[in-house]
């Protein structure tokens, strides 16, 4: 096996490479239509997906996709717009309106090719009638701080939107709509990926109201009135406006975990995939993972060392501190390190496969057996950083941040815990 840090980074790199658009998209491109080809898209990978389509499409095409600032890829025929994530901005609102207008312009002989990936929900920020962008921003910020999971957040977002929850595909009817999705949600549910702009939505206004109540979120008056009025539900399964729409998931978190497992086997380290959809509070998931690692180290269960525990999914962070920096992967690792308390032979990496952990410049970080001791020598207490939701500051002080830059894909979080054989 390579040096532990290099080994762990190789696993993360393999997970990301398995989901790159140039690798996974070409086999799923549909045949050209008799009429126009209109490419629409949203998400952190959408610009890279558009470039793949443009390079391989045999005929004329046009379109517009919106991606996060810094995630753009130059295209000749498809317009690329950058906007804010995770809190939407005016650029995303303007792009979403133009995307909806393009969908409405499609005719029966046309193909609307939709390229959707994680992050698309915030980037397609088109408020429902009677709501403002500021209303959506307020609710979005509250949801991000609440501890709500991605499915719950997207239920609310769909019911405050003029384009999500199947409304984009409905607007394109009777054109053929083909949606190619890169999944970043636990369970790979299409209606949750970017809040499902092109697929039926089984959730309701009542569900959205219940989620806000569960997390104690009091929305702006206009939002409350909109949810209570429930004037126009999202398109449901069986809606005739979605009869010409088909959906294909072209990349999933599970495939990235399997790619990492192959790298581990090649270095004579036994992999154990614990799941591709682990959820819960990031720090608590870290503590549970530390318990499994300790069981391996002490008792050789559920498999003997050397081994690596692999998992994916999307944890949540409930903001408790103020002014802290750090996303869910860094907080997961800090919870893991505190529970391990320097257990010998245990290393870990966690990162968001899109290259951005939360809103910082790192994908994630690395935990080493001496992380806590090195931090103490520098005057940093791990428990204080965790209380302040400042995992970024903790790992930055140790020079243990993992920085990849935008990867131009997004199959959610990747976590690997390496347990070395006892010496």
Protein Blocks (a to p, Z undefined) as FASTA:
>chain_A
ZZfklmmmmmmmmmmmmmgfklmmmmmpccddfbdcddddedjklmmmmmmmmmmpcbdc
dddddddehiaccdfklccdddddfbdcfklmmmmmmmmmmmmmpcfkbccdddddehkl
mmmcccdehiafklmmmmmmmmmmnopafklmmmmmmmmcckgghlmmmmmpccdcdddd
ddfbehiiaklggoiambccfbdfklmmmmmmmnopacdfklmmmmmnomaccddehiak
lmmpccddfbdfklmmmmmmmmmmmnopacddfbjcbgcjfklmmmmmmmmmmmmmmnop
abdcddddddedjdddddfbghiacdfklmmmmmmmmmnnopghiacddddfklpghjaf
bfbdcddfklmmmmmmnopafklmmmnopmklmmmmnopaccebjnhiaebjaddddddd
dZZ
